[in-house]
Amino acid sequence: MIRVNDRYGINVDECDYSVVQFVTAGEKSKKKGEEYTRTLGYCSTFTGAIKAVNKYMVRDALAENDMSLNEAVRAIEEVNTELLRNLSTMDMIDRIELKTGYGTKI
């Protein structure tokens, strides 16, 4: 599991990459307070999984409250900065895929 931030991660297996959200079990759950993952989608490439995580992070940031267009653009920039900080750069990810073949479509 690659933990992108405290809310999202990427599971890797022999077939694909799954984008997951970390969720804490609620009050009515038998496992109250315990963290589990909810699968949000599947991607055939690592780059695709990163882009999907970015999409969910942007949605979270924009859904927090009402904002102007300028504030929305700043929120998106902050999300992108956080993601790049956590994952180095997309350029590096692309180079990893090119050199290793991991994540390339067959």
Secondary structure, 3 states (H helix, E strand, C coil): CEECCCCEEEEECCCCEEEEEEEECCCCCCCCCCEEEEEEEEECCHHHHHHHHHHHHHHHHHHCCCCCHHHHHHHHHHHHHHHHHHHCCHHHHHHHHHHHCCCCCC
